[in-house]
Amino acid sequence: MTICRRDLLKFTAAAALAGTLPRLARAADGASVYELERFGDARILHMTDTHAQLKPVYFREPSVNLGIGAMAGKPPHLVGRAFLDRFGIKPDSADAYAFTCLDFEKSAARFGKLGGFAHLKTLIDRLRSDAGEGRSLLLDGGDLWQGSGLANTMHGADMVEAANLLGIEAMTGHWEFTYGEQALRANLERFKGEFLAQNVFLSEEAAFNDTEAFDPASGRVFKPAIIKELSGHRIAVIGQAFPYVPIAHPKRFTPDWTFGIREAELQKLVSKLRTDDKVDAVVLLSHNGMDVDLKLAGRVSGIDVILGGHTHDAVPQPIPVTNASGTTLVTNAGSSGQFLGVLDLDLAKGRVSGVRYRLLPVFSELLKPDAAMAALIDKMREPHAAAYAEKIATADRLLYRRGNFGGSVDQLICDALRHEFDGEIALSPGFRWGPSLLPGQPVTMEDVLSETAISYPETYVQSMTGGQIKNVLEDVCDNLFNADPYYQQGGDMVRVGGFVYACTPGASVGQRISDLMLDNGRPIEAGRSYKVAGWASVNQQQGTPLWDVFAKHLASAKTSEQRGTGVTLKGVDNNPGIAGQG
């Protein structure tokens, strides 16, 4: 292994020093924030979970991100002041604003929006130039093509164009698969980089029928890895797509492919790269989610760094994990284009001798937008600009989504579903993507689409018993809080409207949900049927797309009073993954 046990303390200390975050200075070009001391032989830049946000955004980080059992109190399950203390971030600072929910509205007014591809382009070009010719690599961890109305209309083709101009050299995937194989392959024909996924294989039937695959002999659908030479050193990058695509999304999008963590296949590939290909470093470009990556790092040896995504956790410093032959550093780089990971490697023959890592917030006000990228974005948006600019409403509260149990956006979505279908109950998926809007901001059709734009947006109404409703909550809760990370699929708890309940995250499977009660105060009875409205079903539906239902409800000015999540949490006192349930 490239990082030996005896080097663990040295690497942990180096990572801690490297993780020290820049202090925001209102310099005209942000030079004082983004000047990084040159280190090592190779610079790998990492972005993930952009969710098609081409423009700068506000994004409120969660106030609830619970870790249970062995994961309690450990990154990424820290929020608020506990997060600041763990990573040495000054309260009331630009970094506190970027990484936490604390004083979000006040800080948003002070520090502005983050991200934006034109601003990312400026920053990436600067960091690559600083590293020197032939010494850098730009990687994307997936969820690049989905999350906006434009991306949904174009099946991600707009993001391929933006990725090409940005210079992304390799990526893996998750929501990319929800456009279906035909659209996926059409996009990949235009993508100038490599799409990597060591863990996607043909099904037995598809293999028998000689369905298209990168390697028909093994059944691998996509290229598993690439080797790049930087400064005379060989760096392997392995792609790890989201392992649960056919479970989390409709199976009809990927009928011929099987997914999974594929730990044994990954270990075999890493060993081959080390032994046969004689690489000096191995990087896993992962869309597993951070808890999964932390477990994986302890079970698969030979990986130097995991550049992680999927769970949208912005973690300033890498987490070292020991395994059979040494140490692997695990990172996760946030979402929505707000952050750029900078991994600098000092390389020797067959090993990494030094690491520096920084997760840089992309403060759009400090970065002059790249003219070519800005022009490309405007050109792609122009046919839809008038429709997107339509004002639907004005935000009467902070609108946000991210949080284990609820957000104000999802509360309004549940209200819209109940109102449209005269439902007693509404259920909405716990998606983690979707920008935030400040009170007083106009809510446009583009904003509505940024919270709802998926390829299976149809609404539905059906009858469900109280027992079935509880079972749904238990199933999603186990996905979120299972003690074994390999049984976690990411995402947050299903959002609910029309009732409240209690949740004990640390309880055993099937025993976490209790005290279900309708808004009128009546208990939900296991044997009684209720009228339930929802959307984004894995089973094909024929209803109105949610964005139309949501826009109609917002425009009606019948939005409800502000309220909490409707969830009473039990057994989580003093858990540093909770800073209130707002």
C-alpha positions as CSV (number, residue, x, y, z in Angstrom):
1,M,0.0,0.0,0.0
2,T,1.3,3.4,-0.8
3,I,0.5,5.0,2.6
4,C,2.0,2.8,5.3
5,R,0.7,2.4,8.8
6,R,3.9,4.1,10.2
7,D,3.0,7.1,8.0
8,L,-0.6,7.4,9.3
9,L,0.2,10.1,11.8
10,K,2.3,12.0,9.3
11,F,-0.5,11.8,6.6
12,T,-3.2,12.7,9.1
13,A,-1.3,15.8,10.2
14,A,-0.6,16.8,6.6
15,A,-4.2,16.4,5.7
16,A,-5.3,18.5,8.7
17,L,-2.9,21.3,7.7
18,A,-3.9,21.1,4.1
19,G,-7.6,21.2,5.0
20,T,-7.2,24.7,6.6
21,L,-9.7,26.7,4.7
22,P,-9.0,30.0,2.9
23,R,-10.2,33.2,4.5
24,L,-12.5,35.1,2.3
25,A,-11.1,38.5,1.3
26,R,-13.1,40.8,-0.9
27,A,-10.3,41.0,-3.5
28,A,-11.4,41.9,-7.0
29,D,-10.4,38.6,-8.5
30,G,-10.3,36.4,-5.4
31,A,-6.5,35.9,-5.7
32,S,-5.9,35.9,-2.0
33,V,-8.5,33.2,-1.5
34,Y,-7.4,30.9,-4.3
35,E,-3.7,31.2,-4.3
36,L,-2.5,27.7,-3.2
37,E,1.1,26.8,-2.6
38,R,2.5,24.5,-5.2
39,F,3.1,21.0,-3.8
40,G,4.1,17.6,-5.3
41,D,4.0,16.3,-8.8
42,A,0.3,16.0,-9.7
43,R,-2.9,18.0,-9.0
44,I,-6.3,16.3,-9.3
45,L,-9.3,18.6,-9.3
46,H,-12.6,17.0,-8.2
47,M,-16.2,18.2,-8.5
48,T,-19.3,16.2,-7.9
49,D,-23.1,16.3,-7.7
50,T,-23.5,19.6,-9.6
51,H,-27.0,18.6,-10.6
52,A,-26.9,20.7,-13.7
53,Q,-26.6,24.0,-11.9
54,L,-24.9,26.1,-14.5
55,K,-25.5,29.3,-12.6
56,P,-24.4,30.3,-9.1
57,V,-26.8,29.2,-6.3
58,Y,-27.7,29.6,-2.7
59,F,-27.7,26.3,-0.9
60,R,-28.5,25.8,2.7
61,E,-26.5,22.9,4.2
62,P,-28.4,20.6,6.6
63,S,-29.3,21.3,10.2
64,V,-29.9,17.5,10.6
65,N,-27.4,14.9,9.3
66,L,-27.5,12.1,11.9
67,G,-25.0,9.5,12.3
68,I,-26.1,6.4,14.3
69,G,-24.1,3.9,16.2
70,A,-20.5,3.8,15.1
71,M,-21.1,6.7,12.8
72,A,-22.4,9.1,15.5
73,G,-20.4,12.2,15.9
74,K,-18.1,11.4,13.0
75,P,-17.8,13.1,9.6
76,P,-19.9,13.5,7.6
77,H,-22.5,13.4,10.4
78,L,-21.7,16.8,11.9
79,V,-23.7,20.0,11.5
80,G,-23.6,23.5,12.8
81,R,-21.3,24.4,15.6
82,A,-20.0,20.8,16.0
83,F,-18.9,20.9,12.3
84,L,-17.1,24.2,12.9
85,D,-15.3,22.9,16.0
86,R,-14.3,19.7,14.3
87,F,-12.7,21.4,11.3
88,G,-11.4,24.6,13.0
89,I,-13.7,27.0,11.1
90,K,-14.4,30.4,12.6
91,P,-18.0,31.1,13.3
92,D,-19.7,33.9,11.4
93,S,-17.2,33.5,8.6
94,A,-17.5,32.9,4.8
95,D,-16.4,29.3,5.4
96,A,-19.0,28.8,8.1
97,Y,-21.6,30.1,5.6
98,A,-20.4,27.7,2.8
99,F,-20.2,24.6,5.0
100,T,-23.0,24.9,7.5
101,C,-26.6,26.2,7.9
102,L,-25.7,28.6,10.7
103,D,-27.1,32.1,10.2
104,F,-27.8,31.2,6.6
105,E,-30.0,34.1,5.6
106,K,-27.8,36.7,7.1
107,S,-24.7,35.2,5.7
108,A,-26.2,34.7,2.2
109,A,-26.7,38.4,2.1
110,R,-23.1,39.0,3.1
111,F,-21.3,36.4,1.0
112,G,-23.5,35.8,-2.0
113,K,-24.1,32.8,-4.2
114,L,-21.6,29.9,-4.8
115,G,-20.7,27.9,-7.8
116,G,-21.7,28.6,-11.5
117,F,-19.9,27.0,-14.4
118,A,-18.4,30.2,-15.7
119,H,-16.9,30.9,-12.3
120,L,-15.7,27.3,-11.9
121,K,-14.1,27.6,-15.3
122,T,-12.1,30.6,-14.1
123,L,-11.0,28.8,-10.9
124,I,-10.2,25.5,-12.6
125,D,-8.1,27.2,-15.3
126,R,-6.2,29.1,-12.6
127,L,-5.5,26.1,-10.5
128,R,-4.4,24.0,-13.5
129,S,-2.1,26.8,-14.7
130,D,-0.6,27.1,-11.2
131,A,0.1,23.3,-11.2
132,G,2.0,23.5,-14.5
133,E,1.7,22.0,-17.9
134,G,0.9,18.3,-17.9
135,R,0.5,18.1,-14.1
136,S,-3.2,18.2,-13.5
137,L,-6.4,16.2,-14.1
138,L,-10.1,17.3,-13.8
139,L,-12.6,14.6,-12.6
140,D,-16.4,14.7,-12.1
141,G,-18.0,12.3,-9.6
142,G,-21.5,12.1,-11.3
143,D,-24.9,13.6,-11.0
144,L,-23.7,16.1,-13.5
145,W,-26.5,15.9,-16.1
146,Q,-29.7,16.1,-14.0
147,G,-31.2,18.8,-11.8
148,S,-32.5,21.6,-14.0
149,G,-35.3,22.1,-16.5
150,L,-32.8,22.6,-19.3
151,A,-30.9,19.4,-18.5
152,N,-34.2,17.5,-18.3
153,T,-35.4,18.8,-21.6
154,M,-32.1,18.1,-23.3
155,H,-31.5,14.8,-21.5
156,G,-28.2,16.2,-20.2
157,A,-26.8,17.2,-23.6
158,D,-26.3,20.8,-22.3
159,M,-24.2,19.5,-19.5
160,V,-22.0,17.5,-21.9
161,E,-21.2,20.7,-23.8
162,A,-20.4,22.5,-20.5
163,A,-18.3,19.6,-19.3
164,N,-16.3,19.6,-22.5
165,L,-15.6,23.3,-22.3
166,L,-14.7,22.9,-18.6
167,G,-12.2,20.2,-19.5
168,I,-13.6,17.3,-17.5
169,E,-11.4,14.3,-18.4
170,A,-13.3,11.5,-16.6
171,M,-16.6,11.1,-14.8
172,T,-18.8,8.4,-13.3
173,G,-22.6,8.4,-13.0
174,H,-25.8,8.1,-11.1
175,W,-28.8,10.2,-12.3
176,E,-27.2,10.1,-15.7
177,F,-28.6,6.6,-16.0
178,T,-32.2,7.9,-15.6
179,Y,-32.3,9.2,-19.1
180,G,-32.1,5.7,-20.4
181,E,-29.4,3.8,-22.4
182,Q,-30.1,5.5,-25.7
183,A,-29.7,9.1,-24.4
184,L,-26.8,8.1,-22.2
185,R,-24.8,6.6,-25.1
186,A,-25.7,9.6,-27.3
187,N,-24.3,11.9,-24.7
188,L,-21.2,9.8,-24.2
189,E,-20.5,10.0,-27.9
190,R,-20.2,13.7,-27.6
191,F,-18.4,13.7,-24.3
192,K,-14.7,14.3,-24.8
193,G,-13.7,12.6,-21.5
194,E,-14.0,9.1,-20.3
195,F,-17.1,7.6,-18.6
196,L,-15.8,5.1,-15.9
197,A,-17.8,2.5,-14.0
198,Q,-16.1,-0.6,-12.8
199,N,-19.3,-1.8,-11.1
200,V,-21.8,-1.9,-14.0
201,F,-22.2,-5.3,-15.7
202,L,-24.5,-6.9,-18.2
203,S,-27.4,-9.0,-16.9
204,E,-27.1,-12.7,-17.7
205,E,-29.8,-12.4,-20.4
206,A,-28.2,-9.3,-21.9
207,A,-24.8,-11.1,-22.0
208,F,-26.4,-14.1,-23.7
209,N,-27.9,-11.8,-26.3
210,D,-24.6,-10.1,-27.0
211,T,-25.8,-6.7,-25.8
212,E,-23.3,-3.9,-26.2
213,A,-20.6,-3.7,-23.6
214,F,-17.1,-2.3,-23.2
215,D,-15.7,-5.8,-22.4
216,P,-18.1,-8.6,-23.5
217,A,-15.8,-11.2,-21.9
218,S,-16.2,-9.9,-18.4
219,G,-19.6,-8.3,-19.0
220,R,-18.4,-4.8,-18.0
221,V,-20.6,-2.3,-19.7
222,F,-18.2,0.7,-19.4
223,K,-14.5,1.2,-19.1
224,P,-13.5,0.6,-15.5
225,A,-10.4,2.7,-15.2
226,I,-7.9,4.9,-17.0
227,I,-4.2,5.5,-16.4
228,K,-3.0,9.1,-16.8
229,E,0.7,10.1,-16.8
230,L,1.4,13.3,-14.9
231,S,4.9,14.6,-14.4
232,G,6.2,11.2,-15.5
233,H,4.2,9.3,-12.9
234,R,1.3,6.9,-13.6
235,I,-2.0,7.6,-11.9
236,A,-4.9,5.2,-12.1
237,V,-8.4,6.5,-11.8
238,I,-11.2,3.9,-11.3
239,G,-14.9,4.8,-11.7
240,Q,-17.5,3.6,-9.2
241,A,-21.0,4.4,-10.3
242,F,-24.0,4.6,-7.9
243,P,-24.5,1.0,-6.8
244,Y,-28.3,1.0,-6.5
245,V,-29.6,2.6,-9.7
246,P,-32.2,-0.1,-10.5
247,I,-33.5,0.0,-6.9
248,A,-33.6,3.8,-6.4
249,H,-35.0,4.5,-9.9
250,P,-37.3,2.8,-12.4
251,K,-35.7,-0.4,-13.6
252,R,-37.0,0.3,-17.1
253,F,-34.2,2.9,-17.6
254,T,-31.4,0.2,-17.2
255,P,-33.1,-3.2,-18.0
256,D,-29.9,-4.8,-19.3
257,W,-27.5,-3.7,-16.6
258,T,-26.7,-4.8,-13.1
259,F,-25.1,-2.6,-10.5
260,G,-23.7,-3.1,-7.0
261,I,-20.7,-2.1,-4.9
262,R,-18.7,-5.0,-6.4
263,E,-16.1,-5.1,-3.8
264,A,-14.3,-8.2,-5.0
265,E,-14.1,-7.0,-8.6
266,L,-12.8,-3.7,-7.3
267,Q,-10.0,-5.3,-5.3
268,K,-9.0,-7.4,-8.3
269,L,-8.8,-4.3,-10.5
270,V,-6.8,-2.4,-7.9
271,S,-4.4,-5.3,-7.5
272,K,-3.9,-5.5,-11.3
273,L,-3.2,-1.8,-11.6
274,R,-0.6,-2.1,-8.9
275,T,1.0,-5.3,-10.0
276,D,0.7,-5.5,-13.8
277,D,0.4,-1.8,-14.7
278,K,2.9,-0.6,-12.2
279,V,1.0,2.6,-11.3
280,D,2.3,5.0,-8.7
281,A,-1.1,6.0,-7.3
282,V,-4.7,4.7,-7.4
283,V,-7.7,7.1,-7.1
284,L,-11.3,5.9,-6.8
285,L,-13.8,8.3,-8.4
286,S,-16.8,7.2,-6.4
287,H,-20.5,7.8,-6.3
288,N,-21.1,5.5,-3.4
289,G,-21.9,8.0,-0.7
290,M,-19.4,8.8,2.1
291,D,-20.5,6.2,4.7
292,V,-20.2,3.5,2.0
293,D,-16.8,4.8,1.0
294,L,-15.5,4.8,4.6
295,K,-16.5,1.1,4.9
296,L,-15.1,0.3,1.5
297,A,-11.8,2.0,2.3
298,G,-11.3,-0.4,5.3
299,R,-12.0,-3.5,3.2
300,V,-10.3,-2.8,-0.2
301,S,-6.5,-2.2,0.0
302,G,-4.3,-0.4,-2.5
303,I,-6.5,2.7,-3.0
304,D,-4.7,5.9,-2.0
305,V,-7.6,8.4,-2.1
306,I,-11.3,8.0,-2.6
307,L,-12.9,11.1,-4.3
308,G,-16.4,10.7,-3.2
309,G,-19.9,11.9,-4.0
310,H,-23.6,11.1,-3.9
311,T,-24.4,12.1,-0.3
312,H,-23.7,15.8,-0.9
313,D,-21.4,16.0,2.1
314,A,-19.0,18.9,2.0
315,V,-16.1,17.6,4.2
316,P,-13.1,20.0,4.3
317,Q,-10.5,17.4,5.3
318,P,-9.9,13.8,4.1
319,I,-10.7,11.1,6.6
320,P,-7.9,8.4,6.9
321,V,-9.1,4.8,7.1
322,T,-6.7,1.9,7.8
323,N,-7.0,-1.3,5.9
324,A,-5.0,-4.5,5.5
325,S,-2.0,-2.9,3.8
326,G,-2.1,0.8,4.9
327,T,-4.3,3.8,4.8
328,T,-6.8,5.3,2.3
329,L,-8.0,8.9,2.5
330,V,-11.7,9.4,2.0
331,T,-13.2,12.7,0.8
332,N,-16.6,14.1,-0.3
333,A,-17.0,17.3,-2.2
334,G,-20.4,18.7,-1.6
335,S,-23.0,19.6,-4.3
336,S,-24.4,22.1,-6.7
337,G,-21.1,23.4,-8.0
338,Q,-20.4,25.1,-4.6
339,F,-17.0,23.3,-4.0
340,L,-13.9,22.2,-5.9
341,G,-11.7,19.6,-4.3
342,V,-7.9,20.1,-4.9
343,L,-5.8,17.0,-4.3
344,D,-2.1,17.5,-4.7
345,L,0.1,14.4,-4.7
346,D,3.8,14.0,-4.1
347,L,4.7,10.8,-6.0
348,A,7.5,8.3,-5.9
349,K,8.0,5.1,-7.8
350,G,5.0,2.9,-6.9
351,R,3.7,5.0,-4.1
352,V,2.4,8.3,-2.8
353,S,4.9,10.0,-0.5
354,G,2.8,13.1,0.4
355,V,-0.7,14.5,0.1
356,R,-2.3,17.9,0.4
357,Y,-6.1,18.3,0.1
358,R,-8.3,21.4,0.1
359,L,-12.0,21.7,-0.5
360,L,-12.5,25.2,-1.8
361,P,-15.8,27.0,-1.7
362,V,-16.5,28.6,-5.0
363,F,-17.5,32.1,-4.1
364,S,-18.9,33.5,-7.3
365,E,-18.4,37.1,-6.3
366,L,-14.7,36.6,-6.1
367,L,-14.3,34.9,-9.5
368,K,-14.7,36.7,-12.8
369,P,-16.9,34.5,-15.0
370,D,-15.2,33.0,-17.9
371,A,-16.5,34.7,-21.1
372,A,-16.6,31.6,-23.3
373,M,-18.5,29.5,-20.7
374,A,-20.9,32.4,-19.9
375,A,-21.6,32.7,-23.7
376,L,-22.2,28.9,-24.0
377,I,-24.6,28.9,-21.1
378,D,-26.5,31.9,-22.5
379,K,-26.7,30.2,-25.9
380,M,-28.1,26.9,-24.5
381,R,-30.6,28.7,-22.3
382,E,-31.8,31.2,-24.8
383,P,-34.6,29.1,-26.4
384,H,-36.1,28.6,-23.0
385,A,-35.2,31.8,-21.2
386,A,-38.6,33.5,-21.4
387,A,-40.4,30.4,-20.0
388,Y,-37.9,30.0,-17.2
389,A,-38.1,33.6,-16.2
390,E,-41.9,33.4,-15.6
391,K,-42.6,34.6,-12.1
392,I,-44.8,32.1,-10.2
393,A,-44.7,33.5,-6.7
394,T,-42.6,35.3,-4.1
395,A,-40.8,33.3,-1.4
396,D,-42.5,34.1,1.9
397,R,-39.9,32.0,3.8
398,L,-36.5,30.5,3.3
399,L,-37.0,27.7,0.7
400,Y,-34.6,24.8,1.1
401,R,-34.6,21.1,0.8
402,R,-31.5,19.5,2.4
403,G,-32.0,17.8,5.8
404,N,-32.6,14.3,7.0
405,F,-36.3,14.8,7.8
406,G,-37.6,17.8,5.9
407,G,-37.2,21.1,4.2
408,S,-39.6,23.9,3.4
409,V,-39.5,23.1,-0.4
410,D,-40.8,19.6,0.3
411,Q,-43.4,20.9,2.7
412,L,-44.8,23.0,-0.1
413,I,-44.7,20.1,-2.5
414,C,-46.6,18.0,-0.1
415,D,-49.2,20.8,0.3
416,A,-49.5,21.0,-3.5
417,L,-50.1,17.3,-3.9
418,R,-52.7,17.2,-1.2
419,H,-54.5,20.3,-2.6
420,E,-54.4,19.0,-6.2
421,F,-55.8,15.5,-5.4
422,D,-57.8,16.3,-2.2
423,G,-55.6,13.8,-0.5
424,E,-55.5,13.1,3.2
425,I,-51.8,12.3,3.0
426,A,-48.9,13.2,0.7
427,L,-45.5,11.6,0.3
428,S,-42.5,13.1,-1.5
429,P,-39.0,11.6,-2.0
430,G,-36.2,12.8,0.2
431,F,-34.1,14.2,-2.7
432,R,-31.0,16.1,-1.7
433,W,-30.6,18.3,-4.8
434,G,-32.3,21.6,-5.4
435,P,-31.0,25.2,-4.6
436,S,-32.3,27.4,-1.8
437,L,-34.3,30.7,-2.2
438,L,-34.2,33.5,0.2
439,P,-37.3,35.2,1.6
440,G,-38.5,37.9,-0.7
441,Q,-37.0,36.3,-3.8
442,P,-39.2,35.7,-6.8
443,V,-39.9,32.1,-7.5
444,T,-39.6,31.5,-11.2
445,M,-40.5,28.5,-13.3
446,E,-36.8,27.8,-13.5
447,D,-36.7,27.5,-9.7
448,V,-39.7,25.2,-9.7
449,L,-38.0,22.9,-12.3
450,S,-34.7,22.9,-10.3
451,E,-36.7,21.2,-7.5
452,T,-38.7,18.8,-9.6
453,A,-37.0,18.1,-13.0
454,I,-36.6,14.3,-13.3
455,S,-37.4,11.9,-16.1
456,Y,-40.3,10.3,-14.1
457,P,-42.1,13.3,-12.6
458,E,-45.6,12.0,-12.9
459,T,-48.0,12.6,-9.9
460,Y,-50.4,9.9,-8.7
461,V,-53.1,9.3,-6.1
462,Q,-53.8,5.9,-4.6
463,S,-55.3,4.2,-1.6
464,M,-52.9,2.9,1.1
465,T,-53.6,1.4,4.5
466,G,-52.0,2.9,7.6
467,G,-49.9,-0.3,7.9
468,Q,-48.6,0.3,4.3
469,I,-47.8,3.9,5.1
470,K,-45.8,2.9,8.2
471,N,-44.0,0.2,6.2
472,V,-42.9,2.8,3.6
473,L,-41.5,5.0,6.3
474,E,-39.7,2.1,8.0
475,D,-38.2,1.0,4.7
476,V,-36.8,4.5,3.8
477,C,-35.7,5.0,7.4
478,D,-33.7,1.8,7.3
479,N,-32.1,2.9,4.1
480,L,-31.0,6.1,5.9
481,F,-30.0,4.7,9.3
482,N,-29.0,1.1,8.7
483,A,-25.9,0.3,10.9
484,D,-24.3,-1.3,7.9
485,P,-23.4,1.5,5.3
486,Y,-23.6,-1.1,2.5
487,Y,-27.4,-1.1,3.0
488,Q,-27.7,2.7,2.8
489,Q,-28.7,4.1,-0.6
490,G,-28.3,7.8,0.2
491,G,-31.0,10.4,0.1
492,D,-33.0,11.7,3.0
493,M,-36.2,10.6,4.7
494,V,-39.4,10.6,2.6
495,R,-41.2,13.9,3.2
496,V,-44.8,13.7,4.5
497,G,-47.9,15.9,4.5
498,G,-51.1,15.5,6.4
499,F,-49.7,13.7,9.4
500,V,-46.9,13.6,11.9
501,Y,-44.9,10.7,13.4
502,A,-42.1,9.9,15.8
503,C,-38.8,8.4,14.7
504,T,-36.1,6.6,16.7
505,P,-33.2,6.4,14.3
506,G,-31.1,4.1,16.5
507,A,-33.9,1.5,16.9
508,S,-33.8,-1.9,15.1
509,V,-35.3,-2.4,11.6
510,G,-39.1,-2.1,11.6
511,Q,-39.1,-0.5,15.0
512,R,-38.1,3.1,14.2
513,I,-41.5,4.6,13.3
514,S,-44.3,5.2,15.8
515,D,-47.1,7.5,16.9
516,L,-48.5,8.3,13.4
517,M,-51.2,10.8,13.7
518,L,-53.2,12.8,11.1
519,D,-53.2,16.6,11.3
520,N,-56.7,16.5,12.8
521,G,-55.3,14.6,15.8
522,R,-56.7,11.2,14.9
523,P,-54.2,8.2,15.0
524,I,-53.4,6.6,11.7
525,E,-55.0,3.1,11.9
526,A,-53.1,0.1,10.4
527,G,-56.1,-1.4,8.8
528,R,-57.8,1.7,7.6
529,S,-57.3,3.0,4.0
530,Y,-56.2,6.6,3.3
531,K,-56.1,8.7,0.1
532,V,-52.4,9.3,-0.6
533,A,-50.9,11.6,-3.2
534,G,-47.3,11.3,-4.4
535,W,-44.9,11.6,-7.3
536,A,-41.6,10.0,-8.7
537,S,-42.8,6.5,-8.4
538,V,-40.5,3.7,-9.6
539,N,-43.7,2.2,-11.1
540,Q,-44.8,3.9,-14.3
541,Q,-47.6,6.5,-13.8
542,Q,-49.7,8.6,-16.1
543,G,-50.3,11.7,-14.0
544,T,-49.5,15.4,-14.4
545,P,-45.8,16.2,-14.0
546,L,-45.1,17.5,-10.6
547,W,-43.7,20.8,-11.8
548,D,-47.1,21.8,-13.2
549,V,-48.8,20.8,-10.0
550,F,-46.3,22.6,-7.9
551,A,-46.3,25.8,-10.0
552,K,-50.1,25.9,-9.9
553,H,-50.1,25.6,-6.2
554,L,-47.5,28.3,-5.6
555,A,-49.4,30.7,-8.0
556,S,-52.6,30.2,-6.1
557,A,-51.3,32.0,-3.1
558,K,-52.8,29.2,-0.9
559,T,-49.5,28.2,0.7
560,S,-49.8,27.0,4.3
561,E,-48.3,28.5,7.4
562,Q,-44.7,27.7,8.1
563,R,-44.3,24.6,10.2
564,G,-41.7,22.0,11.3
565,T,-41.0,18.7,9.7
566,G,-43.8,16.9,11.5
567,V,-41.2,14.5,13.0
568,T,-40.5,14.0,16.6
569,L,-37.0,12.5,17.0
570,K,-36.2,10.1,19.9
571,G,-33.0,8.8,21.2
572,V,-30.7,11.4,19.6
573,D,-30.1,13.8,22.5
574,N,-26.7,15.4,22.3
575,N,-26.1,13.9,18.8
576,P,-23.8,16.4,17.0
577,G,-25.6,15.6,13.8
578,I,-28.6,17.6,14.9
579,A,-28.8,21.4,15.4
580,G,-32.6,21.7,15.4
581,Q,-35.2,20.3,13.1
582,G,-35.8,23.4,11.0
